[in-house]
Amino acid sequence: MHTSTNLASVRSSTLSHWMKVALQKGKQGVQRGERPFGAAIYRLTGEEVAVTCNTVFSTNNPAAHAEVNAITQACQSLGKTKLSDCWLLATAEPCPMCLSTAALAGIRFIAFGATQAVVKEAGYGDLGLTGREFAKQLTTDLILQGPVLGNECVSFLLNNRKRDQLG
């Protein structure tokens, strides 16, 4: 089976459509007081498996990033821990924790909107290592593609800059 080749051949217009869905979910999260990040998981068939936002504040869980939430929801929805037939889309370049979770779930293809530099500029910091740099250090072959809907995702982040420096 040539799943990897098929996953890699998803058209940019399809990725843009999927990213719009993740971006909309991120906007809904901001309206509920969460940080401005959204994520989605889609199967190659176009089936939407999970669409989530960051829920760090509502769950008091620093690991409740949009990507981790989407992976958790997708695994629960599909009843399996491996999502090798799926794409992960994130409105911003995933952090090392989110990339590790994706790798452990068998996700190889990840599309992101805004880069880590924009995440940092918006006040959300970084761990001193971009997602792309971290992915190169993994033994798993992760393929990060971005920016997808870069302008929209950058605007979303910069229009929702971090206001409190405590949380």
C-alpha positions as CSV (number, residue, x, y, z in Angstrom):
1,M,0.0,0.0,0.0
2,H,1.3,3.4,-0.9
3,T,-0.3,5.4,1.9
4,S,2.7,7.8,2.3
5,T,2.7,8.7,-1.3
6,N,-1.0,9.2,-1.3
7,L,-0.9,11.3,1.8
8,A,1.9,13.4,0.3
9,S,-0.1,14.1,-2.8
10,V,-2.9,16.0,-1.1
11,R,-3.5,19.2,-3.1
12,S,-2.7,22.6,-1.6
13,S,-6.3,23.7,-2.2
14,T,-7.4,20.7,0.0
15,L,-4.9,21.7,2.7
16,S,-6.2,25.3,2.6
17,H,-9.8,24.1,3.0
18,W,-8.8,22.0,6.0
19,M,-6.8,24.8,7.5
20,K,-9.8,27.1,7.3
21,V,-11.7,24.7,9.4
22,A,-8.9,24.6,12.0
23,L,-8.6,28.4,12.0
24,Q,-12.4,28.7,12.6
25,K,-12.1,26.4,15.6
26,G,-9.2,28.4,16.9
27,K,-11.4,31.6,16.6
28,Q,-14.1,29.9,18.6
29,G,-11.6,29.0,21.3
30,V,-10.5,32.7,21.5
31,Q,-14.1,33.7,22.0
32,R,-14.2,31.3,25.0
33,G,-11.0,32.8,26.5
34,E,-8.5,30.3,25.1
35,R,-5.2,31.0,23.3
36,P,-5.4,31.5,19.5
37,F,-4.6,28.0,18.2
38,G,-6.7,25.5,16.3
39,A,-5.9,22.1,14.9
40,A,-7.6,19.5,12.7
41,I,-7.1,15.9,11.7
42,Y,-8.3,14.6,8.3
43,R,-8.1,11.3,6.6
44,L,-6.8,11.1,3.0
45,T,-10.4,10.5,1.9
46,G,-11.2,14.0,3.1
47,E,-13.0,12.7,6.2
48,E,-12.8,15.1,9.1
49,V,-11.8,13.2,12.1
50,A,-11.2,15.9,14.7
51,V,-11.2,19.7,14.9
52,T,-10.2,21.3,18.2
53,C,-8.7,24.4,19.8
54,N,-6.3,25.1,22.6
55,T,-8.0,24.4,26.0
56,V,-5.1,25.2,28.3
57,F,-7.1,27.7,30.4
58,S,-10.5,25.8,30.6
59,T,-8.8,22.6,31.6
60,N,-6.0,24.0,33.7
61,N,-3.7,21.7,31.7
62,P,-0.6,23.2,30.1
63,A,-0.4,20.2,27.7
64,A,-3.9,20.9,26.2
65,H,-2.6,22.4,23.0
66,A,-4.9,22.3,20.0
67,E,-2.7,19.6,18.3
68,V,-2.6,17.3,21.3
69,N,-6.4,17.7,21.7
70,A,-7.0,16.9,18.1
71,I,-4.8,13.8,18.2
72,T,-6.5,12.6,21.4
73,Q,-10.0,13.2,19.9
74,A,-9.1,11.5,16.7
75,C,-7.7,8.4,18.5
76,Q,-10.8,8.2,20.6
77,S,-13.1,8.7,17.7
78,L,-11.4,6.0,15.5
79,G,-10.7,3.7,18.4
80,K,-7.0,3.4,17.7
81,T,-3.7,5.0,18.7
82,K,-2.1,5.1,15.3
83,L,-3.2,7.8,12.8
84,S,-0.8,7.0,10.0
85,D,-3.5,7.5,7.4
86,C,-4.1,11.1,8.6
87,W,-2.9,14.7,8.1
88,L,-2.5,17.0,11.1
89,L,-3.2,20.7,10.4
90,A,-2.3,23.4,12.9
91,T,-2.8,27.1,12.7
92,A,0.8,27.6,14.0
93,E,3.9,25.6,13.7
94,P,3.6,22.8,16.3
95,C,5.9,22.9,19.4
96,P,8.1,19.9,20.2
97,M,5.5,18.5,22.6
98,C,2.9,18.5,19.9
99,L,5.3,17.1,17.3
100,S,6.3,14.3,19.7
101,T,2.6,13.4,20.2
102,A,2.1,13.4,16.4
103,A,5.1,11.1,15.9
104,L,3.9,8.7,18.6
105,A,0.5,8.6,16.9
106,G,2.2,7.7,13.6
107,I,1.3,11.0,11.9
108,R,3.9,11.8,9.3
109,F,2.3,14.7,7.4
110,I,1.7,18.0,9.2
111,A,0.7,21.3,7.7
112,F,0.9,24.5,9.6
113,G,-0.1,28.2,9.2
114,A,2.1,30.6,11.1
115,T,5.7,29.9,11.8
116,Q,7.3,29.7,15.3
117,A,8.8,33.2,14.8
118,V,5.2,34.6,14.6
119,V,4.1,32.6,17.6
120,K,7.0,34.1,19.6
121,E,6.2,37.6,18.2
122,A,2.7,37.2,19.4
123,G,4.0,36.6,22.9
124,Y,3.5,32.9,23.2
125,G,7.2,32.1,23.5
126,D,9.1,29.0,22.4
127,L,11.3,26.4,23.8
128,G,14.4,27.6,21.9
129,L,13.7,25.1,19.2
130,T,11.3,25.4,16.3
131,G,9.1,22.5,15.3
132,R,11.0,22.1,12.1
133,E,14.3,22.0,13.9
134,F,12.9,19.4,16.4
135,A,11.5,17.3,13.6
136,K,14.9,16.9,12.1
137,Q,16.2,15.4,15.3
138,L,13.5,12.7,15.5
139,T,14.1,9.2,14.1
140,T,10.5,9.4,12.7
141,D,10.3,11.0,9.3
142,L,7.9,13.9,9.9
143,I,7.1,16.1,6.9
144,L,6.1,19.6,7.9
145,Q,4.5,21.7,5.2
146,G,3.9,25.4,5.6
147,P,2.8,28.0,5.6
148,V,-0.7,27.0,4.6
149,L,-3.0,30.0,4.7
150,G,0.0,31.8,6.2
151,N,-1.4,35.3,6.0
152,E,-4.7,34.4,7.7
153,C,-3.0,32.4,10.4
154,V,-0.4,35.1,11.1
155,S,-3.1,37.8,11.3
156,F,-5.1,35.6,13.7
157,L,-2.1,35.2,16.0
158,L,-1.0,38.8,15.9
159,N,-4.5,40.0,16.4
160,N,-4.8,37.9,19.6
161,R,-1.4,38.6,21.2
162,K,-0.8,37.2,24.6
163,R,-1.9,39.8,27.1
164,D,-1.0,38.2,30.4
165,Q,2.5,37.0,31.0
166,L,1.5,34.6,33.8
167,G,-0.5,32.0,31.9
